Amino acid sequence: MTRYSLWSLLRHARKGHEHWPRAWRSPVLRSAYDIVIVGGGGHGLATAYYLAQEFGAKKIAVLEKGWLGGGNTGRNTTIVRSGYLQDESAKIYQHGLELFETLSRKLNFNVMFSARGLLQLAHSVHDLQEQARREQACRLNGIDIEMISPERVQHMLPEINLDGRFPVMGAAYQHNAGNARHDAVAWGYARGADALGVDIVQNCEVKSMVVKKGRIEALETSHGTVKTGRVGVAVAGHSSVLAAMAGFRLPLASVPLQALVSEPIKPVLNHVVMSNGVHVYLSQSDKGELVVGAGADQYTSYAQRGSFATMDQILAPLVELFPYIARLRMLRQWAGIVDITPDRSPIISKTPVEGLFVNAGWGTGGFKATAGSGHVFASSLANNRMHPIAAPFSIDRFYSGAVIDEGSAAGVAH
Ligand SMILES: Cc1cc2nc3c(=O)[nH]c(=O)nc-3n(C[C@H](O)[C@H](O)[C@H](O)COP(=O)(O)OP(=O)(O)OC[C@H]3O[C@@H](n4cnc5c(N)ncnc54)[C@H](O)[C@@H]3O)c2cc1C
């Protein structure tokens, strides 16, 4: 693998940048693997990378029905934070955030992680109370969050209108949260995994599963049959479809989640801003576009487009909060299909089928966990035992009642 550096850049510049090697191969699917990951989004690729890099697994394949990162990984609004209420959530999201901090160096690929700070606005006494409670819980878990006054919000976001229809009464501020470039995360993990011998096969759809005596034996794909005794499913909005192939159900609703970007403008926003009250979140990309995310649409669907009503519901309050946005043209709008659990926490778990593991239910907020989720899922697959950080996120919690309720922290998209 070519090491990306200033020297390799200069060397290739002399040759007109025409001889850069491909970042990853396009291998032909083999007939058998030790471990197969279904889904070439960030979670699947990170899992494959850590399996090979840290847990010494061999003969690994990632099967992706489309192109790498073409699912929610390439459609999200790139917010990375760890300010969740419950201890179990704090552990996994903080693990992910810490891995993000050194990921560019580790992968030798710039994932453009930018810890620019994140403000969650409070518009009511209820918001303030909920955020103060979460702030205390976060601090007990070593997460760096503080409540700040409206004056400090105004200082950090000079363009905000504090006294409009959605008054700003304060905010929870996480200093080390921010953004990363979503495609780069997928591409960096793909390049790293490929260099370690992982076969990443694109345009390869898993169509059905061969389960015998309760064990996974093979996958039927659009490229033929592949034998394997261990499978990790990381297909986000299509998790229920894959579970149905194996003969069980998951407690998930698959709904569209939308985002849009404005035309590029000069720097106006130094931080990430979220409002759970009006279900909108906003940041400015390095290209200058304002990236705006919405709340989930209110119906189940596998169509990657959302409703106009949801856009209307978030743009109206956004313009109240930041009046200058009314003068911007919006360039693109899109949606992804997110898989939402009843407690708004993910499922990282063994399944009723031996050898088949599932990593799902990240809903509206799994990008931030890409590294952490991939790491603990890889450990669980390699050792056939759930990693301690992953263990509480078992499917069994919906039978035992030990749910991890993140309705307040994750009920809004981000
Ligand atoms: C508009 C929007 C905004 C968001 N904003 C944020 C945010 O700011 N911060 C945050 O943390 N999270 C955010 N999210 C959520 C986040 O994007 C997801 O939780 C995360 O990217 C999921 O990653 P993944 O790898 O599990 O899924 P994906 O990236 O969706 O990858 C799954 C892959 O599986 C493939 N697949 C499906 N079925 C099959 C099959 N049968 N065979 C083979 N392959 C298959 C798909 O093609 C897809 O590429 C947002 C999501 C959306 C849609």
The ligand as an SDF file (V2000), in Angstrom:
LIG
                    3D

 53 58  0  0  0  0  0  0  0  0999 V2000
  -29.7640   12.1250    6.5830 C   0  0  0  0  0  0  0  0  0  0  0  0
  -29.0100   11.4140    7.6630 C   0  0  0  0  0  0  0  0  0  0  0  0
  -28.2990   12.1530    8.5970 C   0  0  0  0  0  0  0  0  0  0  0  0
  -27.5780   11.4930    9.5980 C   0  0  0  0  0  0  0  0  0  0  0  0
  -26.7980   12.2340   10.4160 N   0  0  0  0  0  0  0  0  0  0  0  0
  -26.0110   11.6380   11.3290 C   0  0  0  0  0  0  0  0  0  0  0  0
  -25.0910   12.3820   12.0900 C   0  0  0  0  0  0  0  0  0  0  0  0
  -24.9690   13.6050   11.9190 O   0  0  0  0  0  0  0  0  0  0  0  0
  -24.3380   11.7470   13.0170 N   0  0  0  0  0  0  0  0  0  0  0  0
  -24.4520   10.4050   13.2240 C   0  0  0  0  0  0  0  0  0  0  0  0
  -23.7810    9.8960   14.1250 O   0  0  0  0  0  0  0  0  0  0  0  0
  -25.2820    9.6340   12.4680 N   0  0  0  0  0  0  0  0  0  0  0  0
  -26.0440   10.2210   11.5240 C   0  0  0  0  0  0  0  0  0  0  0  0
  -26.8770    9.4640   10.7200 N   0  0  0  0  0  0  0  0  0  0  0  0
  -26.9510    8.0060   10.9350 C   0  0  0  0  0  0  0  0  0  0  0  0
  -25.7650    7.3140   10.2960 C   0  0  0  0  0  0  0  0  0  0  0  0
  -25.6270    7.7240    8.9610 O   0  0  0  0  0  0  0  0  0  0  0  0
  -25.9200    5.8040   10.3370 C   0  0  0  0  0  0  0  0  0  0  0  0
  -26.2830    5.3580   11.6280 O   0  0  0  0  0  0  0  0  0  0  0  0
  -24.6180    5.1130    9.9570 C   0  0  0  0  0  0  0  0  0  0  0  0
  -24.0030    5.7230    8.8650 O   0  0  0  0  0  0  0  0  0  0  0  0
  -24.8880    3.6540    9.6400 C   0  0  0  0  0  0  0  0  0  0  0  0
  -23.7230    3.0980    9.0730 O   0  0  0  0  0  0  0  0  0  0  0  0
  -23.7770    1.6070    8.5480 P   0  0  0  0  0  0  0  0  0  0  0  0
  -22.4190    1.2690    8.0480 O   0  0  0  0  0  0  0  0  0  0  0  0
  -24.3750    0.7470    9.5990 O   0  0  0  0  0  0  0  0  0  0  0  0
  -24.8680    1.6600    7.3870 O   0  0  0  0  0  0  0  0  0  0  0  0
  -24.7920    2.0580    5.8440 P   0  0  0  0  0  0  0  0  0  0  0  0
  -23.7870    3.1090    5.5830 O   0  0  0  0  0  0  0  0  0  0  0  0
  -26.2010    2.3170    5.4110 O   0  0  0  0  0  0  0  0  0  0  0  0
  -24.2420    0.7380    5.1940 O   0  0  0  0  0  0  0  0  0  0  0  0
  -25.0330   -0.4290    5.0410 C   0  0  0  0  0  0  0  0  0  0  0  0
  -24.7140   -0.9980    3.6900 C   0  0  0  0  0  0  0  0  0  0  0  0
  -25.3580   -2.2810    3.5780 O   0  0  0  0  0  0  0  0  0  0  0  0
  -25.6330   -2.4680    2.2150 C   0  0  0  0  0  0  0  0  0  0  0  0
  -26.6230   -3.5450    2.0770 N   0  0  0  0  0  0  0  0  0  0  0  0
  -27.9410   -3.5160    2.3900 C   0  0  0  0  0  0  0  0  0  0  0  0
  -28.5150   -4.7040    2.0930 N   0  0  0  0  0  0  0  0  0  0  0  0
  -27.5340   -5.4940    1.5800 C   0  0  0  0  0  0  0  0  0  0  0  0
  -27.5130   -6.8240    1.0770 C   0  0  0  0  0  0  0  0  0  0  0  0
  -28.6100   -7.5810    1.0370 N   0  0  0  0  0  0  0  0  0  0  0  0
  -26.3270   -7.3180    0.6100 N   0  0  0  0  0  0  0  0  0  0  0  0
  -25.1900   -6.5670    0.6350 C   0  0  0  0  0  0  0  0  0  0  0  0
  -25.1760   -5.3010    1.0910 N   0  0  0  0  0  0  0  0  0  0  0  0
  -26.3260   -4.7680    1.5700 C   0  0  0  0  0  0  0  0  0  0  0  0
  -26.1480   -1.1100    1.7600 C   0  0  0  0  0  0  0  0  0  0  0  0
  -26.0490   -0.9390    0.3500 O   0  0  0  0  0  0  0  0  0  0  0  0
  -25.2360   -0.1480    2.5380 C   0  0  0  0  0  0  0  0  0  0  0  0
  -24.1550    0.3340    1.7770 O   0  0  0  0  0  0  0  0  0  0  0  0
  -27.6120   10.0690    9.7000 C   0  0  0  0  0  0  0  0  0  0  0  0
  -28.3240    9.3210    8.7600 C   0  0  0  0  0  0  0  0  0  0  0  0
  -28.9950    9.9890    7.7320 C   0  0  0  0  0  0  0  0  0  0  0  0
  -29.7460    9.1610    6.7100 C   0  0  0  0  0  0  0  0  0  0  0  0
  1  2  1  0
  2  3  1  0
  2 52  2  0
  3  4  2  0
  4  5  1  0
  4 50  1  0
  5  6  2  0
  6  7  1  0
  6 13  1  0
  7  8  2  0
  7  9  1  0
  9 10  1  0
 10 11  2  0
 10 12  1  0
 12 13  2  0
 13 14  1  0
 14 15  1  0
 14 50  1  0
 15 16  1  0
 16 17  1  0
 16 18  1  0
 18 19  1  0
 18 20  1  0
 20 21  1  0
 20 22  1  0
 22 23  1  0
 23 24  1  0
 24 25  2  0
 24 26  1  0
 24 27  1  0
 27 28  1  0
 28 29  2  0
 28 30  1  0
 28 31  1  0
 31 32  1  0
 32 33  1  0
 33 34  1  0
 33 48  1  0
 34 35  1  0
 35 36  1  0
 35 46  1  0
 36 37  1  0
 36 45  1  0
 37 38  2  0
 38 39  1  0
 39 40  1  0
 39 45  2  0
 40 41  1  0
 40 42  2  0
 42 43  1  0
 43 44  2  0
 44 45  1  0
 46 47  1  0
 46 48  1  0
 48 49  1  0
 50 51  2  0
 51 52  1  0
 52 53  1  0
M  END
$$$$
